Amino acid sequence: MTEPTHLESSATAVPFGEFRIARTEQDEAVVVEVAGDVDTTTAPALVQAADEALAEQPPVLVVDLSRVEFLASPGLTALLTIHRNAGTGTAVRIVASGRATLRPIQLTGLEQSLSLFPTREAALAGS
């Protein structure tokens, strides 16, 4: 069973089975970067990290999935939960461009419900 940990982000690959969440602030946005697998055991930690960020009511919350290697159904549910929990005061922007993240979102039709961006920079710019 993988224990979720909160660590600062790094450029190195995430070892198999590890899960990391890093939180940073850029301009008026909060960025929650996720690395590893988002599944039954780790999706609650993602929602918790996002909820903690949303409690501060930032104008923008970016959930960066660019380092996610596997996005299971509970991870998709977590993204919808984060979007719902944000309410009207915070724009939630999801970075998903790789096969591991974008493909499950597209297969389930969630790209109609989520604001998707190919890069963190695009998400921060809103374009």
Residue pairs with C-beta under 8 A, 6 or more apart in sequence:
1 41
2 17
2 18
2 19
2 36
2 37
2 41
2 42
3 19
4 19
4 21
4 41
4 42
4 44
4 45
5 18
5 19
5 20
5 21
6 20
6 21
6 22
6 23
6 49
7 20
7 21
7 22
8 22
9 20
9 22
9 24
9 33
9 35
9 67
14 20
14 35
14 36
14 67
14 69
17 36
17 37
18 35
18 36
19 34
19 35
19 36
19 37
19 38
19 41
19 42
19 45
20 34
20 35
20 36
21 32
21 33
21 34
21 35
21 45
21 46
21 49
22 32
22 33
22 35
23 30
23 31
23 32
23 33
23 49
23 52
23 53
24 30
24 31
24 33
25 31
25 58
26 124
27 124
28 58
28 59
28 60
29 58
29 59
29 60
29 61
29 62
29 124
30 53
30 56
30 58
30 60
30 61
30 62
31 62
31 64
31 120
31 124
32 46
32 49
32 50
32 53
32 61
32 62
32 63
32 64
33 64
33 66
33 67
33 120
34 46
34 63
34 64
34 65
34 67
34 68
35 67
35 68
36 42
36 67
36 68
36 69
36 70
37 68
37 69
37 70
37 71
37 72
38 46
38 65
38 68
38 70
38 71
38 72
38 74
38 75
38 78
39 70
39 72
39 74
39 75
40 72
40 74
42 75
43 72
43 74
43 75
43 77
43 78
44 78
46 63
46 75
46 78
46 82
47 78
47 81
47 82
47 85
50 61
50 63
50 78
50 82
50 85
51 82
51 85
53 61
54 61
54 82
54 85
54 86
54 90
57 89
57 90
58 90
59 89
59 90
59 91
60 90
60 91
60 93
60 123
60 124
60 126
61 82
61 86
61 90
61 91
61 92
61 93
62 93
62 94
62 95
62 120
62 123
62 124
63 79
63 82
63 92
63 93
63 94
63 95
64 95
64 120
64 123
65 71
65 94
65 95
65 96
65 98
65 101
66 95
66 96
66 97
66 98
66 101
66 119
66 120
68 75
68 98
68 100
68 101
69 100
70 100
71 100
71 101
71 104
71 105
72 104
75 104
76 104
76 105
76 108
76 110
79 94
79 105
79 110
79 114
80 110
80 113
80 114
82 92
83 92
83 113
83 114
86 92
91 115
91 126
92 114
92 115
93 115
93 116
93 117
93 123
93 124
93 126
94 105
94 114
94 115
94 116
94 117
94 123
95 116
95 117
95 118
95 119
95 120
95 122
95 123
96 102
96 105
96 116
96 117
97 117
97 118
97 119
102 116
105 111
105 114
105 116
117 123
